[in-house]
Amino acid sequence: MNEWIDIGRVEDIPLQGARVVRTPQGDVAVFRTIHDEIFALRDRCPHKGGPLSQGIVSGKTVTCPLHNWNIALDTGEAVAPDKGCSGHFPVKVVEGKISLLLPVERVKRASVS
């Protein structure tokens, strides 16, 4: 079972930046594009586990700060020629408030930083 959790407001995330939601199963990076689109990915590059939340957001991709892999924000998939997936999470924005869909076992102890 999954549950939506409120994680903050759109303006809490800098344009072309990210914030991290900590869960017992790992960190989730929540990104904001220049056009105020919000996406959420597991905060681990599929290549070597680099922190995607520290990468550079450009368009609808984030570049891993370790080895420059580009990851699609809408799917979590590495951009060709690279291969792999970080995993993505559904998000919704209602009246400027961001909600993240997580499995219930992750919801109980999730925190935003």
Buried (B, 14 or more C-beta within 10 A) or exposed (E): EEBBBEBBEBEBBEEBBBBBBBBEEEBBBBBBBEEEBBBBBBBBBBBEEBBBBBBEBEEBBBBBBBEEBBBBBEBBBBEEEBEEBBBBBEBEBEEEEBBBBBEEEBBEEBEBE
